[in-house]
């Protein structure tokens, strides 16, 4: 299907909800124009915008609720190093830099040129206009490489990338609203990963 | 500890399993003193609700003593007696703040929430002991239970009040009450209730307390109909009478102002549509048998209200959408917002305005729970409600 030009668009809906998703519509860029896969999700979180922004802005918090991220090491205000679970107990790593940062409103990051798995993400925090807290939207674009690494990426973003993003954002909401991430485990040893 | 575990269709067993522990800060551990078998447990027993795993601990109606409290729970104290709502709700999300606790946006773990999101459009709230569609949390037909978000759910019971008087605050009493509330009862209203199981009986009691002029109850078990009559309802045995015609005649041709479907997907009867539903369910063309609900839609007066506390899980065939629209009916339904109704219902129990003990037909040792399930399913006339008591031989 041919990509829409902006003048063809009639719907007031986010780019991720189009039947023919176009990452360019999110303002995110990837290494290869707009050919990457786009993941997006919006949730309403009953917490102040500034608090949500501050928690996310410290990337060291991301492994608390993002299932596949083992650790994020923060070098300075902009640069960080991510270690992510790959297939067969392997680990995929990359450096990321923050390319946009508006306190309380949005954070965007992108992998550096040498990353094996180029990806970029953007999170926006908006006050709801009907008093329901904060609307949080996450968009992630990644370029799945071919071959062995392609499998690593598939694993990294879950078998269904949208499902992985949905789960991670749901855990973020749970943690921010209730102070904990719910689990049906009967004891601390049996918490499902 | 000892616990009643699900092993497959019509196969539940009391087994020794690991004791639950505090996992999250807002958890509490409850030592269970009383727990009951619910009609909706039979859906799991019959395996008509998917998402069960071998070894799952059943039971969502339970109460007991607080034996351990997590660091994040500033409300409960060790030693307090509490009744635990079957719905697990966080108390913090948009839905909980609206007191729609059964719609809690957080209690169902992320890794469990996909099936209900796919089936229903949004992920459902969690419940105790009710399949992995609602979180996969261990239930309360056991000696101990881990209660998440325990600073929101459990209600503290004053000393000196018997378990039997308050146990049903966990589910069926608020479920019957919400069923009646959902009828938006006005003075002069005639309410018809399909199903005189525990929820139907409590709905009858609640409808009269909420000002119904008359209540007409429908079932086919003589003992259950006798209990309904004892609460003040007029009764219909659907094996004796043509229900629609009877309701029409008894309301002077107007029809009941509001009808309650307290049957759900287990409806019985040998009518042609019910037989057809049997075939379709057996061949997976539909999942829910809705004979009672069809009858409800036809019987309700024009412009009337329908309340559905009966459990449905999937899709129905031959749903009379035309009658619903053309008659201008309103439907309210849903799992019960237990946390919302518990305080006022506890007051009504303590003031002796509501009695729940009449319902209990059998009190069994937890060890005999499997027999309780079998009889509750097969001898519905005699077994109106089974309460289980753990023995604690191991503690």
Interface residues (C-beta under 8 A of the other chain):
Chain A: X44 X46 X132 X133 X163 X166 X167 X168 X170 X171 X173 X174 X177 X178 X179 X180 X181 X182 X183 X184 X185 X186 X187 X188 X191 X192
Chain B: X18 X19 X20 X21 X23 X24 X25 X26 X72 X88 X90 X91 X92 X93 X94 X97 X105 X106 X107 X108 X109 X110 X111 X112 X113 X114 X117 X123 X126 X132 X135 X136 X137 X138 X146 X148 X149
